Amino acid sequence: MHEYSIVAALIDGVEREVSARGGSRVHGIQVAIGELAGVEIELLRTAFETFRERSVCDGASLTIVPVAAHWSCPGCGRELPPGAILRCPDCDRPARLDHGDEILLQRIEMEVPDV
């Protein structure tokens, strides 16, 4: 259940950003999660509901953007289709994962003072 530690780190990062910008309240956050990140989405949502209380994220919504795995050849750059053998059919090199294992905080919707 590393989803709880992921959410704890996520909320810590949000609190740092809010503090750095003089924000007061977070309305929502958006996170991109790769299909190979090893994250159970429903556990992550539950962990967020639990940890957001008594934080700057109290009452904030969580939007999760799924990111599909994308593989390519590091030699010739050929893209490999989903479900393909992870070896380039042209140059026989092992494929490289370009994206699909990430966990990225993409957006924070927060209240900030008028400047």
N, C-alpha and C positions, 0 to 999 in steps of 0.2 A: 504494500500500500504506500508506495512512494509518492502517490498523488498528493498526500497531505504535505509532504516536504516541498513538492513543486508549488503548491498553492501558498505555503508559508513564504517561500522565496519570491513568488509573484507579488504577493501583497506587500512584502518588504520593499520590492522595487517600485511598486506604485506609490507607496508612502514617501519614498525618497524623491520621486519625480514631483509629486504634489507639493512637498515641502520646498523643493528647489524653485518652484514656480509660484509660491505663495498661495496655492490652492486651498480650498476649504472642504470640499466634498466631491466625491467621485460618484458619477451617475452610472457609468458603465465602463467595462474594459473589453477589449477584443484580443484574443490569443489565437495564433496559428499553431496547429499541432499536426505534425507529420504522421502518416499512417504507420511508420516504422519507429516512432518515438517510444513505444512501449507504454503508452498512457491509456488507461481505461477512462473514457470520456465521462461516463456516468459517475464514476468514483471521483473524478476531478470536480464535477459539478457539485456533488455532495460535500466534498472538502471545502470548496469555495463558499458554499452556503454556511458552513460551520465556522470557518476562519474569518469571514468578512465582518462578523459581528465584533463590535468594540474596536473597529479599525476605521480608517478613512474610507474604506470600501463598504461600510455598513449600508445596506439597501441597494448597492450597485448591482447591475446586471452583468452577466458573463456571456459573451458571444464567442463561440469557438468556430474557427475557420479550418476545416480539414484540408490537409495538404497531401496530395497523392505522391507516392514514391516515383522518382524519375531517375532513370539510369542512362548512362551514355558511355561510349568508349573514350578513355583518356588519350588514346593515340590519334584516332582519326575523327573523333567527335560524333560518330554516328549515334543517333538516339535509338534505344532499344525499347520495343513496345512492351506494355504490361504483360506479364506472364512469360516473357521470353527467357531463354537461357541467358544467364548473366555473363556472357562472353561474346565479344564482337564477332559476327560472322564474316567480316571482311579481313580483320588483322589478327584475330584470335587472342586478343588481349582481354583480361578480366574487366568487367564493367565497373564503372565508378558511380556511386550514389551521388547525384547532384543535389537533390532535395527530397524530403520525405521523412527525415528523422529529427526535425527541428521542433522546438517549443519556443515561440517568439511572442513577446508582448508587442502587439501592433498598434494599439490605440488606447488612450485613456480619455474618457469624457469627464471633465471636472469643472467645478466652479472656480473661477479666479477673480480677483478684484479688478475693477475697472482701472485702467491706467490713464 
